[in-house]
Amino acid sequence: MTESMEIKKGTRLKNRYEITELLGQGGFGSTYKAIDHLLNRFVAIKCSDSSLLHEAKILKALDNVPNISHRYDYFVIDKKHFLVMRLIKGISLSKYKEENGGKIGINLLKQILPSALITLDQMHERGIIHRDISAGNFLIDEDKRLFLIDFGTATSISQAHLRNNIIFSHLGLDAPESAVADEQGPWTDIYSLCVNIIYLLSGEGIPSPSDRQLYDPVPAILMRLSLNSKMQNALINGLSLDKDKRYKTIQAFAKAFYGRDIQASTMEKSYSVHYHARTDIGMRNVNQDNFMVDTLFQYAGEDCEIKGYIDCQEGEIHIAAIADGVASSSHGELASKAAIQAVSHFIENYRNDEGLNENLIEEFLDQLNEKIIILGKKIGMTASTISIFMWRNDTYCIANIGDSPIFRLSDNHLEKMSEEHILAKDKLNAGLNVTTQDFHTLTCYLGKQETAGSQMAYIRTGTIKKGDIILMCSDGVSGVTTDAEKKKYMKKDGDKAIKEFYKCAHRHPAMDNCTAIILKF
């Protein structure tokens, strides 16, 4: 099989990975989408005639860095090298730009750039530079998050075994020192990043460093863009032909560009979160809802109400979760209980992990779905939804499968943070007629066979700040309250908030199982 030969759809590698489609081809090989039949999830597989071991080692060294395609596996078959990675759902930033008129606006840039800066900053802290920063090597997902990919030319400036002498040139994107290994550093990535910012805003590149020595059009280009003087000066300094005059760190560039530190915490090193949770059987025979708050309490089958404070220390991960057994399945209460038990064990094992690693969360969701499938084989087809809210310092991660929503009230703005997996949504998107039953028909749920939990889940990360209020609830609560009521009740002091939600629930004669958790930071 030569480099140019495409691996056929349906091919199995290691009797585990089944190729489903070609995602792209580049100078260092081809990348495919595949099904990992062992863990029942989709993955990306990079294939090359040349060794990919260096890239695999780089990704291993960046295991806890956010917003990259993390390494899962590496192997060689018939002298072809395969690197298995996390599959990122998105398109290249260059393609996104072309599909949206050939450039992006300054407001979108300001929204998406911080995630890229944080990724690069954490890479550089580990002594690794990317050296191939381009719009084509950033993927943008539906939540407008950027993911950095393709570490084939990345190198370490501090670890000898991760040094890489490969030079892959992109005319105009490369810093003047790109061909001299000993002169490269974070400033090299910063130069390429600044070129890409101009490219995305203007739709045009800039001349190569050698051409810029004759005439430098960068100041004139910047004057035509919707940038304030602070941002213009930051880009001019980041594009200095003299590396010693460039910013030495991403943080320094970000502070100059935004006027603030991109990772400045909005929370104190230790702080408290007030929680108040309640579940009610309603008019049903069985309460299939289940919940937990930071392993302090786990619902055990009875109607109950709990409240208190969580003392959050720097570096600790905390968690709250709601599971709602699917009524059409058998013993949904057992499925929801099993799901919450698994979440409880997860946080016990990773309470002091270095960060909210999305790779780890995806693997957990895959295992969780398998657990409910196995339970269903024992007691009959059973299913549950799951909604999880995790936080560490001022960073949060949410994950949900099903229709138990998560809301945030921040600066008097109510935002739905999760995604509903219901048939009505799919029909509306397809322009089809929607029935009342469609709003109660799930398209994704724990216990769904031949589908990976991580591929069903909606996962999102971001920052939380002092004063934010989180509402997690089953559809028995969300379905009987309007957005105006949610906003009004979440602002209530003390214990009044949760009580107001249950007044709404009790006014309905066919009251469903109801569970709600309120977290006040």
PEZIKA-V762367 format. One line per field, one symbol per residue. ss: DSSP state (H for helix, E for strand, C for the rest). psi: psi as a letter, one per 30 degrees, with the letter a starting at -180 (. if undefined). A space follows every 10 residues. Layout:
ss->???
psi->???
//
This chain:
ss->CCCCCCCCCC CEECCCEEEE EEEEEECCEE EEEEEECCCC EEEEEEEECC CCHHHHHHHH HCCCCCCECC EEEEEEECCE EEEEEECCCC EEHHHHHHHC CCCCCHHHHH HHHHHHHHHH HHHHHCCEEC CCCCHHHEEE CCCCCEEECC CCCCEECCCH HHCCCCCCCC CCCCCCCCCC HHHCCHHHHH HHHHHHHHHH HHCCCCCCHH HHHHCCCHHH HHHCCCCCHH HHHHHHHHCC CCHHHCCCCH HHHHHHHHCC CCCCCCCCCC EEEEEEEEEE CCCCCCCCEE EEECCCEECC CCCEEEEEEE EECCCCEEEE EEEEECCCCC CHHHHHHHHH HHHHHHHHHH CCCCCCCHHH HHHHHHHHHH HHHHHHHHHC CCCECEEEEE EECCEEEEEE ECCCCEEEEE CCEEEECCCC CEHHHHHHHH CCCCCHHHHH CECCCECCCC CCHHHHCEEE EEECCCCCEE EEECHHHHCC CCHHHHHHHH CCCCCHHHHH HHHHHHCCCC CCCEEEEEEE C
psi->jlefkkkkkf kkkggejjke lkelkafgal klklkjfegh lklkkkklfl kgeeeeeeee fgegklhljk kelklkkhgk kkjklkkkjl lkeeeeeefh gfllleeeef efeeeeeeee eeeefggkke ghjlffgkkk afghkkkkli gfgllkgfje fgkkgkkjkj kffklegffj efflaefeee eeeeeeeeee efglalllee effekjfeee eeffliklee eeeeeeefgk fjffflkfle eeeeeeefgl kfgkkgllek lkkkkkkkkk fbglekjfll lljhgekkkg flklkllakj jklkfkklkk kkkjkkeflk hfeeeeeeee eeeeeeeefg eglflijeee eeeeeeeeee eeeeeefegl kllllkkkjk ljcgklklkk jbgjlklkjk hgkkkjfakk ileeeeeeef glkklefffg jkfklkgklg kkeffekjkk lakklkfkkk kkllffeefg kleeeeeeef fklbgeeeee efeeeffkfh klkkkkkkkj .
//
